Amino acid sequence: MKKVEIFTDGACSGNPGPGGWGALLRYNGHEKELWGGEVNTTNNRMEMTAVIEALKALKEPCDVTLTSDSQYVCNAITKGWAKKWQKNNWIKSDKSKAKNPELWEELLALIDKHHIKIIWVKGHAGHPENERCDALARKGAEHAAK
């Protein structure tokens, strides 16, 4: 199984507002940058979209180390929250509706194709790849705002 590193970030100008996402994929000494944006979105949606688009770029099942500064994404996956929400028809333990169920559906299906280790990093703290992804996400938000 190929070992791939993925770094992701999302950004939003206003919440909701124009947003962007960025991802860096690294495999065997090669890197690929991905980015995009949406006109009216939220930061959490952009964080999720970055992970989704990065995983969609993989052509076969991989051993993935995913690094993100989104506690929303990291915790929902590593602590099993998203799978519980899915099992309970997108209702959380406090009986409120889970947000972004269509993105969670897509993300959970993609995760199931790979072996994934998730690492959370503090955003805007000098982590080189996180800073690169933040710049890509801001670029996506700027393009979406035009």
N, C-alpha and C positions, 0 to 999 in steps of 0.2 A: 504494500500500500504506500503510495506517495505521501511524503510528509510536506505539508503546506502550512505556511504561517499566513494568517489573515489579521489585518489591523483595520478597524473601522471607526467612523465617527459620524455624527449627525449634527446639524446646526439649523437654527431657525431664527429669523429676524422678526421678533414678535412671536407669540405662542398662543394662538395660531398666527401664521404669516408665511411669507416666502421662506422655503427651507431647502436645505441641500444635504447630501450625504457623500461620503468619500470612503474608499476602501483601497488598501494596498495588499496585494497578494505576492507572496514570496515563495519560490520553489527552486531548489537546486541552483542558487545563485542568480536567478532571474526574478525580476519584479514587474508587476503590472499594476497600474493605477486605474481605478474606476471612479466615476463621480456622476452626479445628476442632481436634479432638483424638482421641486413642485411649487406651484404658485401659492397654494393655501394649505398649510399642513401644520404639524406640531413637531417639536423636537423628538419626542419618543418615536413617532412614525418614521422620522428620518434616521434615527439610530437603528431601528429595525430594518428599514429598507437597505441600509448599508450592508448589514449582515446577509440579508436575502440576496442582494445582487452579487455579493462576493461568492456566496455558496453556489449560486446559479452559474457562475463562470467556470466552476470546476466540471471537467468533462467525465470524471469517473469518481467512484468512492475514494476518499482520501483520509489520511490521518491529519486532522486539522488542529492547529493551536490558534484559537481566536482570541485576540486581545481587543478589548473595548473599554471605554470609560463610562458606559451606560450601566448603572446599577439596575435599572429597569430591565434591560435585556439579560444581563448576566445573572441576576437573582432569579428571574422568572424561569430561566432554563436550568441553572444549577440546583436550585432549591425545589424544582418540580412544579412551581406554581402554574406555569402555562399548560402543562399536561393535565393538571387538576382542573383548571378552568375549562379546558377542552372537554374533559370527561363529564363535567357538570354543565354542559351546554353553554359555556362562556359566562357562567355565574361564579363569582368569587366567594370565598368563605364568609365574607360579611354580607352576602346575598345581593351585592351590587353587580351590575354587568361589567364584565371585563372589557377594557377598551381595545380597539384594533384587532378584533377576532379574525378578520380576513388575513391580516398580516401574520398573526400567530399561526393560523392554519398553514400558510405557505412556509413559514420559517420552521415549524415543527416537522413538516414533511421533508424539507431539505436536510435538517439535522439528522433525521433517521437514516439518511443515505451515507453518512460519514461517521467516523470516530472523532469526536470533538472534545477538546480540552479548552476550557474557558478561563481566561485571565482578565481580571478587572484591574485597570490602572486609573489613577487620578488624572482627570482632564486638566489641561493647561498647567501641567507641572513639569514640563520639559522632556517628556518621553518623546524621543525623536519621531517614531512612526506615528504616534498619536497626534503630534503637531502637524505632520504631513497630511494625515487624514482630515484634520480640522481645516487645514488650508483648502483641501479639495472640497470639503463640505461647504465652506464659505463661498467658494467659487460656484458651486451648484446653486446655492441660495441667491447669489448675485445674478446669475443667469435667469433664474426663475422669476426674479423681481422685475426684469426688464420687459 
